[in-house]
Amino acid sequence: MDQLRNNVNARSLPESNALYGSSTVSKEQGPLHRRPDVVKSKQGFPHSRERVWVKKLVHERRIRFGTWNIGTLTGKSMEIVDVMVRRKINFMCLQETKWTGEKAKELDNSGFKLWYTGKIRLRNGVGIIVDKEWKKDVVDVRRVGDRIIALKLVVGQDTFNVISGYAPQVGLAEHFKVKFWEDLEGVLQDIPQGEKVFLGGDLNGHVGSVARGFEGVHGGFGLGEMNGEGKSILEFLEALDLSIANTWFKKRAEHLITYKSGGTCSQIDFFLIRKSDRKYCLNCKVIPGESLTTQHRVLVMDVRIRDRAKRRSPMMSQEIIKAAKETLGESRGFGPRGKESWWWNEIGTSCCLRGSPKLPLGTPSPLDHGLAAPPSRSTRKKRKG
């Protein structure tokens, strides 16, 4: 019989002979002695409500973060929303928005919301776009100058911070760089240790393709050679116990290059997370092909967050234990240190030490509780003899 037809008949008529394959029938035993074939398709298995309930106890949510230096946000906000929808990005960290002000803005009728900061027109500026599912969880916004913005979200029992940063370029004066890293350090130091940190930004530094003494910070799968700015980045992250997420996944060069201009290819955009939260990072790579900008590429990171389920206290068992303690009392669980066997009351103890006296009427005997009576004096004499 055709195997596909056999499976179809088996699912449509569970009680039919289609459950048994021809390969399981032995000639010696006859047609009545049949065994079912190995199940290759589980489509006909019954749906277990209990199993589904167990799975729902583990509340696991996957979040995709993105970071992108877009050059300017003017005329590109809805195009960025379209990219977020197609690429399933929940949070997008933006650099070089070149918008002034410290505001929040709903992006037309898309349901997405933008928080941004900027000081000088047509210069610098950062922002974060959040989709309609997560924007209601934002509880705090912090803006530091025109290069750093941080959002705090509370999801269940977890709190995490999404930060967008834009480091000064290589050609700028040194005091601009020092100011940026001091401000970023202040923002990170103010975040409690128990909260998660996801920082995406254009840091304008080359960390290199290998760790070179920064094994806890650098995963060993970078691009190019390390420069002075890249070494400063690694030292900064090592001091704050952070790690570069997009160096921990082995990828092709096309999925590592974040900046491409002519023949120049480099990796200057990064995602930073705590070392302790690295286990929640599932993937981090560059998505090539988006034509919204000509030089920078969008970098995405997939993160898994598990909500700690609240367990109800066993009210019934606590009440039973409480009533038992009030009625019967509570012992330390240790017996007497003597060699004699101890009994449940004084009468049983006296029976062991002085023989078996005549018990008062109505007094329960130790034998009634499954306890063996001590041997009589005559029995002990016979044993000695």
Secondary structure per residue as TSV (DSSP state, phi and psi in degrees):
chain	resnum	aa	ss	phi	psi
A	1	M	-	360.0	142.7
A	2	D	-	-62.1	134.1
A	3	Q	H	-64.3	-40.0
A	4	L	H	-64.5	-43.3
A	5	R	H	-65.3	-35.3
A	6	N	H	-63.1	-43.3
A	7	N	H	-65.5	-39.5
A	8	V	H	-63.4	-44.8
A	9	N	H	-63.8	-36.1
A	10	A	H	-65.4	-38.3
A	11	R	H	-74.5	-32.8
A	12	S	H	-79.6	-35.3
A	13	L	-	-127.9	88.0
A	14	P	T	-61.5	-26.9
A	15	E	T	-88.3	0.2
A	16	S	S	-80.8	173.4
A	17	N	G	-75.4	-3.4
A	18	A	G	-68.0	-13.9
A	19	L	G	-69.1	-17.7
A	20	Y	S	-110.4	126.7
A	21	G	-	-85.5	159.7
A	22	S	G	-68.8	-21.5
A	23	S	G	-74.2	-14.3
A	24	T	G	-97.2	-1.2
A	25	V	-	-92.4	121.9
A	26	S	-	-96.0	142.1
A	27	K	T	-67.2	-34.1
A	28	E	T	-70.1	-37.5
A	29	Q	T	-82.6	-24.0
A	30	G	-	93.4	174.8
A	31	P	T	-71.5	-16.6
A	32	L	T	-78.9	-22.3
A	33	H	S	-96.1	87.7
A	34	R	-	-124.8	149.0
A	35	R	-	-122.4	144.6
A	36	P	-	-68.7	147.0
A	37	D	-	-67.2	167.1
A	38	V	-	-67.1	131.3
A	39	V	-	-73.1	119.0
A	40	K	-	-100.0	-21.6
A	41	S	-	-128.4	130.3
A	42	K	-	-101.6	21.5
A	43	Q	T	-69.2	-28.1
A	44	G	T	-88.9	2.3
A	45	F	S	-70.9	142.7
A	46	P	-	-66.4	150.4
A	47	H	-	-82.5	122.5
A	48	S	-	-96.7	116.7
A	49	R	H	-69.3	-35.0
A	50	E	H	-63.7	-41.0
A	51	R	H	-65.2	-41.7
A	52	V	H	-62.9	-38.4
A	53	W	H	-63.9	-38.9
A	54	V	H	-65.3	-40.3
A	55	K	H	-64.8	-35.0
A	56	K	H	-72.1	-15.1
A	57	L	T	-67.1	-27.0
A	58	V	S	-93.9	101.5
A	59	H	E	-87.1	100.2
A	60	E	E	-112.7	129.2
A	61	R	E	-126.7	138.3
A	62	R	E	-108.8	132.8
A	63	I	E	-123.1	140.0
A	64	R	E	-115.1	122.8
A	65	F	E	-102.7	150.0
A	66	G	E	-136.1	149.2
A	67	T	E	-135.5	139.7
A	68	W	E	-156.2	127.3
A	69	N	E	-89.4	107.6
A	70	I	-	-97.9	-2.3
A	71	G	S	81.9	-52.7
A	72	T	-	-161.3	145.9
A	73	L	-	-90.6	-12.9
A	74	T	T	-62.8	121.7
A	75	G	T	76.1	9.5
A	76	K	T	-122.8	-0.5
A	77	S	H	-62.1	-45.8
A	78	M	H	-72.7	-29.6
A	79	E	H	-66.6	-37.3
A	80	I	H	-66.7	-40.1
A	81	V	H	-60.6	-40.3
A	82	D	H	-63.3	-40.0
A	83	V	H	-64.7	-41.0
A	84	M	H	-63.6	-37.5
A	85	V	H	-69.4	-44.8
A	86	R	H	-68.7	-37.8
A	87	R	H	-92.4	1.6
A	88	K	T	57.2	48.6
A	89	I	-	-97.9	128.1
A	90	N	S	-89.6	-36.4
A	91	F	E	-128.9	132.5
A	92	M	E	-124.5	115.2
A	93	C	E	-88.1	125.3
A	94	L	E	-113.2	143.5
A	95	Q	E	-126.6	152.1
A	96	E	-	58.3	50.9
A	97	T	-	-71.8	-31.8
A	98	K	-	61.6	31.5
A	99	W	-	-107.3	147.1
A	100	T	-	-102.6	153.0
A	101	G	E	108.0	169.6
A	102	E	E	-127.4	87.5
A	103	K	E	-136.4	172.3
A	104	A	E	-126.5	141.5
A	105	K	E	-142.5	132.9
A	106	E	E	-79.1	131.9
A	107	L	-	-89.2	88.8
A	108	D	T	51.6	-133.0
A	109	N	T	-103.7	19.5
A	110	S	S	-78.2	-21.2
A	111	G	-	88.8	-8.9
A	112	F	-	-82.8	152.2
A	113	K	E	-130.2	141.4
A	114	L	E	-116.2	128.9
A	115	W	E	-110.4	131.8
A	116	Y	E	-146.4	166.1
A	117	T	E	-148.4	144.6
A	118	G	E	-166.3	147.8
A	119	K	S	-111.8	-47.2
A	120	I	S	-112.4	135.7
A	121	R	T	-66.5	137.0
A	122	L	T	61.5	33.7
A	123	R	S	-153.7	132.9
A	124	N	-	55.7	-143.4
A	125	G	-	92.0	136.3
A	126	V	E	-135.0	161.1
A	127	G	E	-162.1	169.6
A	128	I	E	-137.9	127.1
A	129	I	E	-102.5	130.8
A	130	V	E	-120.4	138.1
A	131	D	-	-75.4	174.4
A	132	K	T	-69.9	-19.1
A	133	E	T	-76.6	-33.6
A	134	W	T	-106.1	-13.2
A	135	K	G	-65.3	-26.1
A	136	K	G	-73.3	-15.3
A	137	D	G	-90.4	-2.9
A	138	V	E	-74.0	123.5
A	139	V	E	-113.9	-16.6
A	140	D	E	-154.9	146.6
A	141	V	E	-130.7	134.2
A	142	R	E	-129.1	127.9
A	143	R	E	-119.1	130.9
A	144	V	E	-125.1	102.9
A	145	G	T	64.6	-146.8
A	146	D	T	-114.9	19.7
A	147	R	T	-126.0	-8.5
A	148	I	E	-138.6	133.2
A	149	I	E	-142.6	139.8
A	150	A	E	-134.1	135.3
A	151	L	E	-113.9	137.8
A	152	K	E	-110.8	130.2
A	153	L	E	-124.9	143.9
A	154	V	E	-117.2	116.8
A	155	V	E	-123.4	105.3
A	156	G	T	64.4	-121.0
A	157	Q	T	-99.1	2.5
A	158	D	E	-104.2	146.6
A	159	T	E	-127.4	127.5
A	160	F	E	-136.8	155.6
A	161	N	E	-118.4	129.8
A	162	V	E	-108.5	122.9
A	163	I	E	-124.5	138.1
A	164	S	E	-117.7	127.0
A	165	G	E	-132.1	148.8
A	166	Y	E	-134.7	103.7
A	167	A	-	-76.3	150.8
A	168	P	-	-63.1	151.1
A	169	Q	-	-69.9	168.1
A	170	V	T	-63.1	-35.9
A	171	G	T	-78.4	-9.2
A	172	L	S	-75.5	164.6
A	173	A	-	-65.2	157.6
A	174	E	H	-67.0	-33.7
A	175	H	H	-67.9	-25.4
A	176	F	H	-66.6	-41.1
A	177	K	H	-66.8	-43.2
A	178	V	H	-62.7	-41.1
A	179	K	H	-62.4	-41.9
A	180	F	H	-63.5	-48.3
A	181	W	H	-69.2	-30.7
A	182	E	H	-68.4	-42.0
A	183	D	H	-64.2	-42.1
A	184	L	H	-65.9	-38.4
A	185	E	H	-63.6	-39.6
A	186	G	H	-63.4	-39.0
A	187	V	H	-65.2	-43.9
A	188	L	H	-70.5	-35.0
A	189	Q	H	-68.8	-27.6
A	190	D	T	-79.0	-9.1
A	191	I	S	-85.6	125.8
A	192	P	-	-58.6	152.1
A	193	Q	T	-64.2	-28.3
A	194	G	T	-78.8	-7.6
A	195	E	S	-94.1	146.2
A	196	K	E	-82.6	151.0
A	197	V	E	-128.3	128.8
A	198	F	E	-130.3	105.5
A	199	L	E	-112.9	120.6
A	200	G	E	-119.4	134.1
A	201	G	E	-172.9	169.3
A	202	D	E	-94.7	104.2
A	203	L	-	-96.6	-3.9
A	204	N	-	51.4	51.9
A	205	G	-	-153.2	151.6
A	206	H	-	-106.5	115.5
A	207	V	E	-90.3	-8.5
A	208	G	E	86.6	172.5
A	209	S	S	-89.9	-16.5
A	210	V	S	-125.4	165.3
A	211	A	-	-73.7	-48.8
A	212	R	S	55.5	58.4
A	213	G	S	91.3	-3.5
A	214	F	-	-118.3	50.8
A	215	E	T	-62.7	-34.5
A	216	G	T	-74.9	-19.6
A	217	V	T	-100.6	-44.2
A	218	H	-	-100.8	129.8
A	219	G	-	-82.8	-9.8
A	220	G	S	93.4	5.6
A	221	F	-	-125.0	59.1
A	222	G	-	-99.4	-155.7
A	223	L	E	-143.9	136.4
A	224	G	E	77.8	-160.3
A	225	E	E	-109.3	150.6
A	226	M	E	-76.7	138.3
A	227	N	-	-116.2	-174.6
A	228	G	H	-63.2	-42.1
A	229	E	H	-65.3	-37.5
A	230	G	H	-65.4	-38.4
A	231	K	H	-66.4	-37.7
A	232	S	H	-64.3	-37.4
A	233	I	H	-62.6	-45.6
A	234	L	H	-64.9	-39.9
A	235	E	H	-65.8	-38.9
A	236	F	H	-63.1	-44.4
A	237	L	H	-69.5	-35.3
A	238	E	H	-65.6	-35.7
A	239	A	H	-69.3	-30.4
A	240	L	T	-101.1	7.8
A	241	D	T	61.8	43.2
A	242	L	E	-112.0	166.7
A	243	S	E	-139.6	150.8
A	244	I	E	-90.8	114.2
A	245	A	G	-68.6	-39.4
A	246	N	G	-80.8	13.5
A	247	T	G	-109.8	5.2
A	248	W	S	-104.7	5.8
A	249	F	S	-127.9	127.6
A	250	K	-	-77.5	116.4
A	251	K	-	-132.0	165.2
A	252	R	-	-70.0	164.6
A	253	A	G	-61.2	-35.1
A	254	E	G	-64.6	-24.6
A	255	H	G	-96.7	7.0
A	256	L	T	-113.6	-26.3
A	257	I	-	-74.7	119.2
A	258	T	-	-103.0	-16.7
A	259	Y	E	-136.2	127.9
A	260	K	E	-141.2	118.7
A	261	S	E	-140.9	109.4
A	262	G	T	65.2	-120.9
A	263	G	T	-96.5	5.0
A	264	T	E	-94.4	123.6
A	265	C	E	-127.1	127.6
A	266	S	E	-147.9	169.1
A	267	Q	-	-122.6	99.6
A	268	I	-	-124.2	-6.0
A	269	D	E	-103.6	134.8
A	270	F	E	-140.4	159.3
A	271	F	E	-114.1	129.4
A	272	L	E	-114.5	134.9
A	273	I	E	-138.6	165.6
A	274	R	E	-68.9	149.0
A	275	K	G	-62.8	-36.1
A	276	S	G	-70.2	-20.2
A	277	D	G	-99.0	8.2
A	278	R	G	-65.6	-25.5
A	279	K	G	-68.3	-20.4
A	280	Y	G	-85.4	-11.2
A	281	C	E	-82.9	119.4
A	282	L	E	-92.3	-35.3
A	283	N	E	-164.6	153.5
A	284	C	E	-154.2	121.7
A	285	K	E	-159.4	166.6
A	286	V	E	-91.7	139.2
A	287	I	E	-104.1	103.4
A	288	P	T	-80.5	161.0
A	289	G	T	108.1	-15.0
A	290	E	-	-78.8	123.7
A	291	S	T	-95.5	15.3
A	292	L	T	-68.7	-33.4
A	293	T	-	-125.8	154.4
A	294	T	S	-94.1	-21.1
A	295	Q	S	-112.8	-55.5
A	296	H	B	-84.3	149.7
A	297	R	-	-116.5	156.3
A	298	V	E	-81.2	133.8
A	299	L	E	-111.2	129.8
A	300	V	E	-120.4	153.0
A	301	M	E	-139.9	129.8
A	302	D	E	-100.8	129.0
A	303	V	E	-128.7	142.6
A	304	R	E	-109.6	129.2
A	305	I	E	-123.1	128.0
A	306	R	E	-110.7	123.7
A	307	D	E	-78.8	131.7
A	308	R	-	-75.0	115.6
A	309	A	-	-70.1	138.6
A	310	K	-	-82.4	123.2
A	311	R	-	-97.1	132.3
A	312	R	-	-74.2	142.7
A	313	S	-	-72.1	140.9
A	314	P	-	-72.2	87.3
A	315	M	H	-64.3	-42.3
A	316	M	H	-63.7	-46.4
A	317	S	H	-65.6	-36.2
A	318	Q	H	-65.4	-39.3
A	319	E	H	-67.0	-38.0
A	320	I	H	-65.2	-44.4
A	321	I	H	-64.7	-40.1
A	322	K	H	-63.4	-43.7
A	323	A	H	-65.8	-37.5
A	324	A	H	-65.7	-38.8
A	325	K	H	-65.9	-40.1
A	326	E	H	-68.6	-32.7
A	327	T	H	-86.3	-47.9
A	328	L	H	-101.2	-14.4
A	329	G	-	86.9	-179.0
A	330	E	-	-137.9	130.4
A	331	S	-	-109.6	167.6
A	332	R	-	-82.0	-8.2
A	333	G	S	88.8	11.0
A	334	F	-	-116.4	141.5
A	335	G	-	-89.5	178.3
A	336	P	-	-67.2	154.5
A	337	R	S	-82.4	-6.8
A	338	G	S	-69.4	164.6
A	339	K	S	-79.7	-20.4
A	340	E	S	-71.0	149.0
A	341	S	-	-70.1	132.1
A	342	W	-	-95.0	147.1
A	343	W	-	-113.3	175.0
A	344	W	S	-78.5	-14.0
A	345	N	S	-150.6	178.2
A	346	E	H	-69.6	-32.1
A	347	I	H	-64.8	-42.9
A	348	G	H	-63.7	-36.9
A	349	T	H	-66.8	-42.1
A	350	S	H	-65.2	-32.2
A	351	C	H	-64.3	-36.8
A	352	C	H	-73.3	-37.7
A	353	L	H	-83.9	-33.1
A	354	R	H	-123.1	22.7
A	355	G	-	88.6	-163.5
A	356	S	-	-110.5	90.1
A	357	P	-	-73.1	170.3
A	358	K	-	-75.3	117.9
A	359	L	-	-78.6	148.4
A	360	P	-	-60.5	155.3
A	361	L	T	-62.8	130.6
A	362	G	T	90.7	-4.2
A	363	T	-	-85.9	127.9
A	364	P	-	-68.4	142.1
A	365	S	-	-87.9	151.7
A	366	P	G	-59.3	-26.8
A	367	L	G	-67.8	-26.2
A	368	D	G	-66.8	-17.9
A	369	H	G	-107.2	19.4
A	370	G	T	78.6	20.4
A	371	L	-	-103.6	137.0
A	372	A	-	-77.3	135.7
A	373	A	-	-76.8	148.4
A	374	P	-	-68.6	151.8
A	375	P	-	-67.2	148.6
A	376	S	-	-75.5	172.6
A	377	R	H	-68.5	-38.8
A	378	S	H	-65.5	-37.2
A	379	T	H	-65.2	-37.8
A	380	R	H	-67.9	-35.6
A	381	K	H	-66.1	-41.2
A	382	K	H	-61.8	-38.2
A	383	R	H	-66.9	-36.7
A	384	K	H	-69.5	-35.8
A	385	G	-	-69.6	360.0
